[in-house]
């Protein structure tokens, strides 16, 4: 699931929270600038 992070208050915004507010907007402070944030994925990289 894709998460968003508010640029101003650094609050994590879930897509379910954005459904409440029309458009992409931070439900806490009303900031419209959100960063897309992916959940941390552990990847094994072959290093040699
Ligand atoms: Zn915010």
mmCIF file of the protein (N, C-alpha, C, O) and its ligand, coordinates in Angstrom:
data_MODEL
# 
_entry.id   MODEL 
# 
loop_
_entity.id 
_entity.type 
_entity.pdbx_number_of_molecules 
1 polymer     1 
2 non-polymer 1 
# 
_entity_poly.entity_id                      1 
_entity_poly.type                           'polypeptide(L)' 
_entity_poly.nstd_linkage                   no 
_entity_poly.nstd_monomer                   no 
_entity_poly.pdbx_seq_one_letter_code       
;(UNK)(UNK)(UNK)(UNK)(UNK)(UNK)(UNK)(UNK)(UNK)(UNK)(UNK)(UNK)(UNK)(UNK)(UNK)(UNK)
(UNK)(UNK)(UNK)(UNK)(UNK)(UNK)(UNK)(UNK)(UNK)(UNK)(UNK)(UNK)(UNK)(UNK)(UNK)(UNK)
(UNK)(UNK)(UNK)(UNK)(UNK)(UNK)(UNK)(UNK)(UNK)(UNK)(UNK)(UNK)(UNK)(UNK)(UNK)(UNK)
;
_entity_poly.pdbx_seq_one_letter_code_can   XXXXXXXXXXXXXXXXXXXXXXXXXXXXXXXXXXXXXXXXXXXXXXXX 
_entity_poly.pdbx_strand_id                 A 
# 
loop_
_entity_poly_seq.entity_id 
_entity_poly_seq.num 
_entity_poly_seq.mon_id 
_entity_poly_seq.hetero 
1 1  UNK n 
1 2  UNK n 
1 3  UNK n 
1 4  UNK n 
1 5  UNK n 
1 6  UNK n 
1 7  UNK n 
1 8  UNK n 
1 9  UNK n 
1 10 UNK n 
1 11 UNK n 
1 12 UNK n 
1 13 UNK n 
1 14 UNK n 
1 15 UNK n 
1 16 UNK n 
1 17 UNK n 
1 18 UNK n 
1 19 UNK n 
1 20 UNK n 
1 21 UNK n 
1 22 UNK n 
1 23 UNK n 
1 24 UNK n 
1 25 UNK n 
1 26 UNK n 
1 27 UNK n 
1 28 UNK n 
1 29 UNK n 
1 30 UNK n 
1 31 UNK n 
1 32 UNK n 
1 33 UNK n 
1 34 UNK n 
1 35 UNK n 
1 36 UNK n 
1 37 UNK n 
1 38 UNK n 
1 39 UNK n 
1 40 UNK n 
1 41 UNK n 
1 42 UNK n 
1 43 UNK n 
1 44 UNK n 
1 45 UNK n 
1 46 UNK n 
1 47 UNK n 
1 48 UNK n 
# 
loop_
_struct_asym.id 
_struct_asym.entity_id 
A 1 
B 2 
# 
loop_
_chem_comp.id 
_chem_comp.type 
_chem_comp.mon_nstd_flag 
UNK 'L-peptide linking' . 
ZN  non-polymer         . 
# 
_pdbx_entity_nonpoly.entity_id   2 
_pdbx_entity_nonpoly.name        ? 
_pdbx_entity_nonpoly.comp_id     ZN 
# 
_pdbx_nonpoly_scheme.asym_id         B 
_pdbx_nonpoly_scheme.entity_id       2 
_pdbx_nonpoly_scheme.mon_id          ZN 
_pdbx_nonpoly_scheme.ndb_seq_num     1 
_pdbx_nonpoly_scheme.pdb_seq_num     101 
_pdbx_nonpoly_scheme.auth_seq_num    101 
_pdbx_nonpoly_scheme.pdb_mon_id      ZN 
_pdbx_nonpoly_scheme.auth_mon_id     ZN 
_pdbx_nonpoly_scheme.pdb_strand_id   A 
_pdbx_nonpoly_scheme.pdb_ins_code    . 
# 
loop_
_atom_site.group_PDB 
_atom_site.id 
_atom_site.type_symbol 
_atom_site.label_atom_id 
_atom_site.label_alt_id 
_atom_site.label_comp_id 
_atom_site.label_asym_id 
_atom_site.label_entity_id 
_atom_site.label_seq_id 
_atom_site.pdbx_PDB_ins_code 
_atom_site.Cartn_x 
_atom_site.Cartn_y 
_atom_site.Cartn_z 
_atom_site.occupancy 
_atom_site.B_iso_or_equiv 
_atom_site.pdbx_formal_charge 
_atom_site.auth_seq_id 
_atom_site.auth_comp_id 
_atom_site.auth_asym_id 
_atom_site.auth_atom_id 
_atom_site.pdbx_PDB_model_num 
ATOM   1   N  N  . UNK A 1 1  ? 0.853   -1.210 0.000  1.00 0.00 ? 1   UNK A N  1 
ATOM   2   C  CA . UNK A 1 1  ? 0.000   0.000  0.000  1.00 0.00 ? 1   UNK A CA 1 
ATOM   3   C  C  . UNK A 1 1  ? 0.876   1.243  0.000  1.00 0.00 ? 1   UNK A C  1 
ATOM   4   O  O  . UNK A 1 1  ? 1.866   1.323  0.727  1.00 0.00 ? 1   UNK A O  1 
ATOM   5   N  N  . UNK A 1 2  ? 0.509   2.181  -0.801 1.00 0.00 ? 2   UNK A N  1 
ATOM   6   C  CA . UNK A 1 2  ? 1.302   3.398  -0.903 1.00 0.00 ? 2   UNK A CA 1 
ATOM   7   C  C  . UNK A 1 2  ? 0.915   4.397  0.179  1.00 0.00 ? 2   UNK A C  1 
ATOM   8   O  O  . UNK A 1 2  ? -0.262  4.700  0.377  1.00 0.00 ? 2   UNK A O  1 
ATOM   9   N  N  . UNK A 1 3  ? 1.918   4.894  0.865  1.00 0.00 ? 3   UNK A N  1 
ATOM   10  C  CA . UNK A 1 3  ? 1.656   5.897  1.886  1.00 0.00 ? 3   UNK A CA 1 
ATOM   11  C  C  . UNK A 1 3  ? 2.127   7.255  1.403  1.00 0.00 ? 3   UNK A C  1 
ATOM   12  O  O  . UNK A 1 3  ? 2.958   7.368  0.501  1.00 0.00 ? 3   UNK A O  1 
ATOM   13  N  N  . UNK A 1 4  ? 1.574   8.281  2.027  1.00 0.00 ? 4   UNK A N  1 
ATOM   14  C  CA . UNK A 1 4  ? 2.003   9.633  1.691  1.00 0.00 ? 4   UNK A CA 1 
ATOM   15  C  C  . UNK A 1 4  ? 2.483   10.332 2.956  1.00 0.00 ? 4   UNK A C  1 
ATOM   16  O  O  . UNK A 1 4  ? 2.020   10.047 4.061  1.00 0.00 ? 4   UNK A O  1 
ATOM   17  N  N  . UNK A 1 5  ? 3.412   11.243 2.768  1.00 0.00 ? 5   UNK A N  1 
ATOM   18  C  CA . UNK A 1 5  ? 3.890   11.991 3.918  1.00 0.00 ? 5   UNK A CA 1 
ATOM   19  C  C  . UNK A 1 5  ? 3.760   13.478 3.646  1.00 0.00 ? 5   UNK A C  1 
ATOM   20  O  O  . UNK A 1 5  ? 4.161   13.979 2.596  1.00 0.00 ? 5   UNK A O  1 
ATOM   21  N  N  . UNK A 1 6  ? 3.198   14.157 4.607  1.00 0.00 ? 6   UNK A N  1 
ATOM   22  C  CA . UNK A 1 6  ? 2.985   15.590 4.441  1.00 0.00 ? 6   UNK A CA 1 
ATOM   23  C  C  . UNK A 1 6  ? 4.318   16.324 4.480  1.00 0.00 ? 6   UNK A C  1 
ATOM   24  O  O  . UNK A 1 6  ? 5.196   16.004 5.281  1.00 0.00 ? 6   UNK A O  1 
ATOM   25  N  N  . UNK A 1 7  ? 4.453   17.302 3.612  1.00 0.00 ? 7   UNK A N  1 
ATOM   26  C  CA . UNK A 1 7  ? 5.710   18.023 3.532  1.00 0.00 ? 7   UNK A CA 1 
ATOM   27  C  C  . UNK A 1 7  ? 5.861   18.971 4.710  1.00 0.00 ? 7   UNK A C  1 
ATOM   28  O  O  . UNK A 1 7  ? 6.981   19.249 5.139  1.00 0.00 ? 7   UNK A O  1 
ATOM   29  N  N  . UNK A 1 8  ? 4.778   19.459 5.228  1.00 0.00 ? 8   UNK A N  1 
ATOM   30  C  CA . UNK A 1 8  ? 4.855   20.473 6.279  1.00 0.00 ? 8   UNK A CA 1 
ATOM   31  C  C  . UNK A 1 8  ? 4.960   19.853 7.675  1.00 0.00 ? 8   UNK A C  1 
ATOM   32  O  O  . UNK A 1 8  ? 5.887   20.156 8.427  1.00 0.00 ? 8   UNK A O  1 
ATOM   33  N  N  . UNK A 1 9  ? 4.011   18.990 8.012  1.00 0.00 ? 9   UNK A N  1 
ATOM   34  C  CA . UNK A 1 9  ? 3.975   18.479 9.384  1.00 0.00 ? 9   UNK A CA 1 
ATOM   35  C  C  . UNK A 1 9  ? 4.549   17.076 9.493  1.00 0.00 ? 9   UNK A C  1 
ATOM   36  O  O  . UNK A 1 9  ? 4.561   16.477 10.569 1.00 0.00 ? 9   UNK A O  1 
ATOM   37  N  N  . UNK A 1 10 ? 5.024   16.562 8.370  1.00 0.00 ? 10  UNK A N  1 
ATOM   38  C  CA . UNK A 1 10 ? 5.657   15.237 8.339  1.00 0.00 ? 10  UNK A CA 1 
ATOM   39  C  C  . UNK A 1 10 ? 4.722   14.153 8.856  1.00 0.00 ? 10  UNK A C  1 
ATOM   40  O  O  . UNK A 1 10 ? 5.155   13.153 9.428  1.00 0.00 ? 10  UNK A O  1 
ATOM   41  N  N  . UNK A 1 11 ? 3.454   14.373 8.644  1.00 0.00 ? 11  UNK A N  1 
ATOM   42  C  CA . UNK A 1 11 ? 2.480   13.402 9.103  1.00 0.00 ? 11  UNK A CA 1 
ATOM   43  C  C  . UNK A 1 11 ? 2.258   12.360 8.021  1.00 0.00 ? 11  UNK A C  1 
ATOM   44  O  O  . UNK A 1 11 ? 2.151   12.687 6.839  1.00 0.00 ? 11  UNK A O  1 
ATOM   45  N  N  . UNK A 1 12 ? 2.191   11.117 8.434  1.00 0.00 ? 12  UNK A N  1 
ATOM   46  C  CA . UNK A 1 12 ? 1.927   10.056 7.471  1.00 0.00 ? 12  UNK A CA 1 
ATOM   47  C  C  . UNK A 1 12 ? 0.454   10.052 7.100  1.00 0.00 ? 12  UNK A C  1 
ATOM   48  O  O  . UNK A 1 12 ? -0.414  9.961  7.968  1.00 0.00 ? 12  UNK A O  1 
ATOM   49  N  N  . UNK A 1 13 ? 0.179   10.152 5.811  1.00 0.00 ? 13  UNK A N  1 
ATOM   50  C  CA . UNK A 1 13 ? -1.196  10.218 5.336  1.00 0.00 ? 13  UNK A CA 1 
ATOM   51  C  C  . UNK A 1 13 ? -1.512  8.936  4.573  1.00 0.00 ? 13  UNK A C  1 
ATOM   52  O  O  . UNK A 1 13 ? -0.844  8.597  3.596  1.00 0.00 ? 13  UNK A O  1 
ATOM   53  N  N  . UNK A 1 14 ? -2.512  8.252  5.020  1.00 0.00 ? 14  UNK A N  1 
ATOM   54  C  CA . UNK A 1 14 ? -2.929  7.033  4.337  1.00 0.00 ? 14  UNK A CA 1 
ATOM   55  C  C  . UNK A 1 14 ? -3.969  7.358  3.288  1.00 0.00 ? 14  UNK A C  1 
ATOM   56  O  O  . UNK A 1 14 ? -4.712  8.330  3.423  1.00 0.00 ? 14  UNK A O  1 
ATOM   57  N  N  . UNK A 1 15 ? -4.026  6.538  2.228  1.00 0.00 ? 15  UNK A N  1 
ATOM   58  C  CA . UNK A 1 15 ? -5.028  6.760  1.172  1.00 0.00 ? 15  UNK A CA 1 
ATOM   59  C  C  . UNK A 1 15 ? -6.450  6.776  1.718  1.00 0.00 ? 15  UNK A C  1 
ATOM   60  O  O  . UNK A 1 15 ? -7.326  7.421  1.141  1.00 0.00 ? 15  UNK A O  1 
ATOM   61  N  N  . UNK A 1 16 ? -6.690  6.077  2.820  1.00 0.00 ? 16  UNK A N  1 
ATOM   62  C  CA . UNK A 1 16 ? -8.026  6.079  3.411  1.00 0.00 ? 16  UNK A CA 1 
ATOM   63  C  C  . UNK A 1 16 ? -8.336  7.436  4.025  1.00 0.00 ? 16  UNK A C  1 
ATOM   64  O  O  . UNK A 1 16 ? -9.491  7.859  4.075  1.00 0.00 ? 16  UNK A O  1 
ATOM   65  N  N  . UNK A 1 17 ? -7.294  8.109  4.490  1.00 0.00 ? 17  UNK A N  1 
ATOM   66  C  CA . UNK A 1 17 ? -7.498  9.448  5.057  1.00 0.00 ? 17  UNK A CA 1 
ATOM   67  C  C  . UNK A 1 17 ? -7.798  10.458 3.957  1.00 0.00 ? 17  UNK A C  1 
ATOM   68  O  O  . UNK A 1 17 ? -8.530  11.426 4.165  1.00 0.00 ? 17  UNK A O  1 
ATOM   69  N  N  . UNK A 1 18 ? -7.229  10.220 2.799  1.00 0.00 ? 18  UNK A N  1 
ATOM   70  C  CA . UNK A 1 18 ? -7.417  11.172 1.703  1.00 0.00 ? 18  UNK A CA 1 
ATOM   71  C  C  . UNK A 1 18 ? -8.799  11.060 1.093  1.00 0.00 ? 18  UNK A C  1 
ATOM   72  O  O  . UNK A 1 18 ? -9.274  11.976 0.421  1.00 0.00 ? 18  UNK A O  1 
ATOM   73  N  N  . UNK A 1 19 ? -9.441  9.922  1.335  1.00 0.00 ? 19  UNK A N  1 
ATOM   74  C  CA . UNK A 1 19 ? -10.805 9.762  0.805  1.00 0.00 ? 19  UNK A CA 1 
ATOM   75  C  C  . UNK A 1 19 ? -11.772 10.689 1.532  1.00 0.00 ? 19  UNK A C  1 
ATOM   76  O  O  . UNK A 1 19 ? -12.792 11.103 0.981  1.00 0.00 ? 19  UNK A O  1 
ATOM   77  N  N  . UNK A 1 20 ? -11.434 11.002 2.770  1.00 0.00 ? 20  UNK A N  1 
ATOM   78  C  CA . UNK A 1 20 ? -12.298 11.888 3.552  1.00 0.00 ? 20  UNK A CA 1 
ATOM   79  C  C  . UNK A 1 20 ? -12.220 13.308 2.998  1.00 0.00 ? 20  UNK A C  1 
ATOM   80  O  O  . UNK A 1 20 ? -13.231 13.997 2.858  1.00 0.00 ? 20  UNK A O  1 
ATOM   81  N  N  . UNK A 1 21 ? -10.988 13.725 2.687  1.00 0.00 ? 21  UNK A N  1 
ATOM   82  C  CA . UNK A 1 21 ? -10.793 15.076 2.167  1.00 0.00 ? 21  UNK A CA 1 
ATOM   83  C  C  . UNK A 1 21 ? -10.809 15.044 0.641  1.00 0.00 ? 21  UNK A C  1 
ATOM   84  O  O  . UNK A 1 21 ? -10.109 14.232 0.037  1.00 0.00 ? 21  UNK A O  1 
ATOM   85  N  N  . UNK A 1 22 ? -11.587 15.902 0.017  1.00 0.00 ? 22  UNK A N  1 
ATOM   86  C  CA . UNK A 1 22 ? -11.606 15.956 -1.447 1.00 0.00 ? 22  UNK A CA 1 
ATOM   87  C  C  . UNK A 1 22 ? -10.255 16.374 -2.013 1.00 0.00 ? 22  UNK A C  1 
ATOM   88  O  O  . UNK A 1 22 ? -9.707  17.412 -1.641 1.00 0.00 ? 22  UNK A O  1 
ATOM   89  N  N  . UNK A 1 23 ? -9.725  15.552 -2.917 1.00 0.00 ? 23  UNK A N  1 
ATOM   90  C  CA . UNK A 1 23 ? -8.424  15.851 -3.488 1.00 0.00 ? 23  UNK A CA 1 
ATOM   91  C  C  . UNK A 1 23 ? -7.324  15.395 -2.559 1.00 0.00 ? 23  UNK A C  1 
ATOM   92  O  O  . UNK A 1 23 ? -7.579  14.901 -1.461 1.00 0.00 ? 23  UNK A O  1 
ATOM   93  N  N  . UNK A 1 24 ? -6.118  15.564 -3.007 1.00 0.00 ? 24  UNK A N  1 
ATOM   94  C  CA . UNK A 1 24 ? -4.975  15.173 -2.183 1.00 0.00 ? 24  UNK A CA 1 
ATOM   95  C  C  . UNK A 1 24 ? -4.624  16.312 -1.242 1.00 0.00 ? 24  UNK A C  1 
ATOM   96  O  O  . UNK A 1 24 ? -4.206  17.390 -1.665 1.00 0.00 ? 24  UNK A O  1 
ATOM   97  N  N  . UNK A 1 25 ? -4.802  16.051 0.020  1.00 0.00 ? 25  UNK A N  1 
ATOM   98  C  CA . UNK A 1 25 ? -4.610  17.087 1.010  1.00 0.00 ? 25  UNK A CA 1 
ATOM   99  C  C  . UNK A 1 25 ? -4.312  16.454 2.357  1.00 0.00 ? 25  UNK A C  1 
ATOM   100 O  O  . UNK A 1 25 ? -4.836  15.389 2.684  1.00 0.00 ? 25  UNK A O  1 
ATOM   101 N  N  . UNK A 1 26 ? -3.472  17.113 3.129  1.00 0.00 ? 26  UNK A N  1 
ATOM   102 C  CA . UNK A 1 26 ? -3.180  16.595 4.459  1.00 0.00 ? 26  UNK A CA 1 
ATOM   103 C  C  . UNK A 1 26 ? -4.365  16.886 5.380  1.00 0.00 ? 26  UNK A C  1 
ATOM   104 O  O  . UNK A 1 26 ? -4.762  18.040 5.540  1.00 0.00 ? 26  UNK A O  1 
ATOM   105 N  N  . UNK A 1 27 ? -4.926  15.841 5.982  1.00 0.00 ? 27  UNK A N  1 
ATOM   106 C  CA . UNK A 1 27 ? -6.095  16.017 6.856  1.00 0.00 ? 27  UNK A CA 1 
ATOM   107 C  C  . UNK A 1 27 ? -5.760  16.756 8.145  1.00 0.00 ? 27  UNK A C  1 
ATOM   108 O  O  . UNK A 1 27 ? -6.648  17.257 8.834  1.00 0.00 ? 27  UNK A O  1 
ATOM   109 N  N  . UNK A 1 28 ? -4.475  16.819 8.463  1.00 0.00 ? 28  UNK A N  1 
ATOM   110 C  CA . UNK A 1 28 ? -4.099  17.450 9.732  1.00 0.00 ? 28  UNK A CA 1 
ATOM   111 C  C  . UNK A 1 28 ? -3.930  18.953 9.577  1.00 0.00 ? 28  UNK A C  1 
ATOM   112 O  O  . UNK A 1 28 ? -4.543  19.734 10.305 1.00 0.00 ? 28  UNK A O  1 
ATOM   113 N  N  . UNK A 1 29 ? -3.088  19.357 8.618  1.00 0.00 ? 29  UNK A N  1 
ATOM   114 C  CA . UNK A 1 29 ? -2.778  20.782 8.505  1.00 0.00 ? 29  UNK A CA 1 
ATOM   115 C  C  . UNK A 1 29 ? -3.324  21.374 7.214  1.00 0.00 ? 29  UNK A C  1 
ATOM   116 O  O  . UNK A 1 29 ? -3.266  22.588 7.021  1.00 0.00 ? 29  UNK A O  1 
ATOM   117 N  N  . UNK A 1 30 ? -3.853  20.535 6.325  1.00 0.00 ? 30  UNK A N  1 
ATOM   118 C  CA . UNK A 1 30 ? -4.427  21.051 5.097  1.00 0.00 ? 30  UNK A CA 1 
ATOM   119 C  C  . UNK A 1 30 ? -3.402  21.348 4.020  1.00 0.00 ? 30  UNK A C  1 
ATOM   120 O  O  . UNK A 1 30 ? -3.716  21.989 3.017  1.00 0.00 ? 30  UNK A O  1 
ATOM   121 N  N  . UNK A 1 31 ? -2.180  20.885 4.225  1.00 0.00 ? 31  UNK A N  1 
ATOM   122 C  CA . UNK A 1 31 ? -1.149  21.106 3.218  1.00 0.00 ? 31  UNK A CA 1 
ATOM   123 C  C  . UNK A 1 31 ? -1.396  20.205 2.010  1.00 0.00 ? 31  UNK A C  1 
ATOM   124 O  O  . UNK A 1 31 ? -1.777  19.043 2.152  1.00 0.00 ? 31  UNK A O  1 
ATOM   125 N  N  . UNK A 1 32 ? -1.173  20.758 0.828  1.00 0.00 ? 32  UNK A N  1 
ATOM   126 C  CA . UNK A 1 32 ? -1.463  19.971 -0.368 1.00 0.00 ? 32  UNK A CA 1 
ATOM   127 C  C  . UNK A 1 32 ? -0.234  19.262 -0.915 1.00 0.00 ? 32  UNK A C  1 
ATOM   128 O  O  . UNK A 1 32 ? -0.338  18.419 -1.806 1.00 0.00 ? 32  UNK A O  1 
ATOM   129 N  N  . UNK A 1 33 ? 0.917   19.606 -0.382 1.00 0.00 ? 33  UNK A N  1 
ATOM   130 C  CA . UNK A 1 33 ? 2.147   18.997 -0.883 1.00 0.00 ? 33  UNK A CA 1 
ATOM   131 C  C  . UNK A 1 33 ? 2.459   17.739 -0.078 1.00 0.00 ? 33  UNK A C  1 
ATOM   132 O  O  . UNK A 1 33 ? 2.835   17.800 1.093  1.00 0.00 ? 33  UNK A O  1 
ATOM   133 N  N  . UNK A 1 34 ? 2.295   16.621 -0.732 1.00 0.00 ? 34  UNK A N  1 
ATOM   134 C  CA . UNK A 1 34 ? 2.554   15.357 -0.065 1.00 0.00 ? 34  UNK A CA 1 
ATOM   135 C  C  . UNK A 1 34 ? 3.593   14.567 -0.850 1.00 0.00 ? 34  UNK A C  1 
ATOM   136 O  O  . UNK A 1 34 ? 3.625   14.575 -2.081 1.00 0.00 ? 34  UNK A O  1 
ATOM   137 N  N  . UNK A 1 35 ? 4.422   13.898 -0.100 1.00 0.00 ? 35  UNK A N  1 
ATOM   138 C  CA . UNK A 1 35 ? 5.414   13.044 -0.739 1.00 0.00 ? 35  UNK A CA 1 
ATOM   139 C  C  . UNK A 1 35 ? 4.907   11.618 -0.769 1.00 0.00 ? 35  UNK A C  1 
ATOM   140 O  O  . UNK A 1 35 ? 4.326   11.121 0.196  1.00 0.00 ? 35  UNK A O  1 
ATOM   141 N  N  . UNK A 1 36 ? 5.138   10.979 -1.884 1.00 0.00 ? 36  UNK A N  1 
ATOM   142 C  CA . UNK A 1 36 ? 4.802   9.572  -1.966 1.00 0.00 ? 36  UNK A CA 1 
ATOM   143 C  C  . UNK A 1 36 ? 5.843   8.779  -1.195 1.00 0.00 ? 36  UNK A C  1 
ATOM   144 O  O  . UNK A 1 36 ? 7.048   8.977  -1.352 1.00 0.00 ? 36  UNK A O  1 
ATOM   145 N  N  . UNK A 1 37 ? 5.359   7.894  -0.375 1.00 0.00 ? 37  UNK A N  1 
ATOM   146 C  CA . UNK A 1 37 ? 6.295   7.130  0.430  1.00 0.00 ? 37  UNK A CA 1 
ATOM   147 C  C  . UNK A 1 37 ? 5.972   5.655  0.327  1.00 0.00 ? 37  UNK A C  1 
ATOM   148 O  O  . UNK A 1 37 ? 4.844   5.226  0.570  1.00 0.00 ? 37  UNK A O  1 
ATOM   149 N  N  . UNK A 1 38 ? 6.978   4.894  -0.036 1.00 0.00 ? 38  UNK A N  1 
ATOM   150 C  CA . UNK A 1 38 ? 6.758   3.459  -0.127 1.00 0.00 ? 38  UNK A CA 1 
ATOM   151 C  C  . UNK A 1 38 ? 7.196   2.810  1.171  1.00 0.00 ? 38  UNK A C  1 
ATOM   152 O  O  . UNK A 1 38 ? 8.186   3.215  1.780  1.00 0.00 ? 38  UNK A O  1 
ATOM   153 N  N  . UNK A 1 39 ? 6.462   1.817  1.580  1.00 0.00 ? 39  UNK A N  1 
ATOM   154 C  CA . UNK A 1 39 ? 6.888   1.075  2.769  1.00 0.00 ? 39  UNK A CA 1 
ATOM   155 C  C  . UNK A 1 39 ? 8.234   0.423  2.529  1.00 0.00 ? 39  UNK A C  1 
ATOM   156 O  O  . UNK A 1 39 ? 8.525   -0.032 1.423  1.00 0.00 ? 39  UNK A O  1 
ATOM   157 N  N  . UNK A 1 40 ? 9.048   0.379  3.562  1.00 0.00 ? 40  UNK A N  1 
ATOM   158 C  CA . UNK A 1 40 ? 10.405  -0.140 3.404  1.00 0.00 ? 40  UNK A CA 1 
ATOM   159 C  C  . UNK A 1 40 ? 10.408  -1.593 2.963  1.00 0.00 ? 40  UNK A C  1 
ATOM   160 O  O  . UNK A 1 40 ? 9.813   -2.462 3.600  1.00 0.00 ? 40  UNK A O  1 
ATOM   161 N  N  . UNK A 1 41 ? 11.088  -1.826 1.868  1.00 0.00 ? 41  UNK A N  1 
ATOM   162 C  CA . UNK A 1 41 ? 11.157  -3.177 1.326  1.00 0.00 ? 41  UNK A CA 1 
ATOM   163 C  C  . UNK A 1 41 ? 12.590  -3.677 1.467  1.00 0.00 ? 41  UNK A C  1 
ATOM   164 O  O  . UNK A 1 41 ? 13.544  -3.039 1.022  1.00 0.00 ? 41  UNK A O  1 
ATOM   165 N  N  . UNK A 1 42 ? 12.704  -4.811 2.084  1.00 0.00 ? 42  UNK A N  1 
ATOM   166 C  CA . UNK A 1 42 ? 14.042  -5.390 2.252  1.00 0.00 ? 42  UNK A CA 1 
ATOM   167 C  C  . UNK A 1 42 ? 14.415  -6.169 1.010  1.00 0.00 ? 42  UNK A C  1 
ATOM   168 O  O  . UNK A 1 42 ? 13.757  -7.137 0.628  1.00 0.00 ? 42  UNK A O  1 
ATOM   169 N  N  . UNK A 1 43 ? 15.479  -5.723 0.401  1.00 0.00 ? 43  UNK A N  1 
ATOM   170 C  CA . UNK A 1 43 ? 15.928  -6.425 -0.809 1.00 0.00 ? 43  UNK A CA 1 
ATOM   171 C  C  . UNK A 1 43 ? 17.337  -6.954 -0.620 1.00 0.00 ? 43  UNK A C  1 
ATOM   172 O  O  . UNK A 1 43 ? 18.227  -6.278 -0.104 1.00 0.00 ? 43  UNK A O  1 
ATOM   173 N  N  . UNK A 1 44 ? 17.494  -8.150 -1.045 1.00 0.00 ? 44  UNK A N  1 
ATOM   174 C  CA . UNK A 1 44 ? 18.846  -8.709 -0.981 1.00 0.00 ? 44  UNK A CA 1 
ATOM   175 C  C  . UNK A 1 44 ? 19.548  -8.475 -2.297 1.00 0.00 ? 44  UNK A C  1 
ATOM   176 O  O  . UNK A 1 44 ? 19.069  -8.862 -3.363 1.00 0.00 ? 44  UNK A O  1 
ATOM   177 N  N  . UNK A 1 45 ? 20.670  -7.846 -2.198 1.00 0.00 ? 45  UNK A N  1 
ATOM   178 C  CA . UNK A 1 45 ? 21.452  -7.558 -3.405 1.00 0.00 ? 45  UNK A CA 1 
ATOM   179 C  C  . UNK A 1 45 ? 22.742  -8.360 -3.363 1.00 0.00 ? 45  UNK A C  1 
ATOM   180 O  O  . UNK A 1 45 ? 23.469  -8.376 -2.369 1.00 0.00 ? 45  UNK A O  1 
ATOM   181 N  N  . UNK A 1 46 ? 22.988  -9.003 -4.450 1.00 0.00 ? 46  UNK A N  1 
ATOM   182 C  CA . UNK A 1 46 ? 24.232  -9.760 -4.501 1.00 0.00 ? 46  UNK A CA 1 
ATOM   183 C  C  . UNK A 1 46 ? 25.421  -8.830 -4.676 1.00 0.00 ? 46  UNK A C  1 
ATOM   184 O  O  . UNK A 1 46 ? 25.521  -8.096 -5.659 1.00 0.00 ? 46  UNK A O  1 
ATOM   185 N  N  . UNK A 1 47 ? 26.303  -8.878 -3.716 1.00 0.00 ? 47  UNK A N  1 
ATOM   186 C  CA . UNK A 1 47 ? 27.488  -8.030 -3.792 1.00 0.00 ? 47  UNK A CA 1 
ATOM   187 C  C  . UNK A 1 47 ? 28.723  -8.900 -3.830 1.00 0.00 ? 47  UNK A C  1 
ATOM   188 O  O  . UNK A 1 47 ? 28.884  -9.827 -3.036 1.00 0.00 ? 47  UNK A O  1 
ATOM   189 N  N  . UNK A 1 48 ? 29.558  -8.590 -4.738 1.00 0.00 ? 48  UNK A N  1 
ATOM   190 C  CA . UNK A 1 48 ? 30.809  -9.353 -4.785 1.00 0.00 ? 48  UNK A CA 1 
ATOM   191 C  C  . UNK A 1 48 ? 31.937  -8.526 -5.371 1.00 0.00 ? 48  UNK A C  1 
ATOM   192 O  O  . UNK A 1 48 ? 33.062  -9.011 -5.485 1.00 0.00 ? 48  UNK A O  1 
HETATM 193 ZN ZN . ZN  B 2 .  ? 0.256   18.117 7.225  1.00 0.00 ? 101 ZN  A ZN 1 
# 
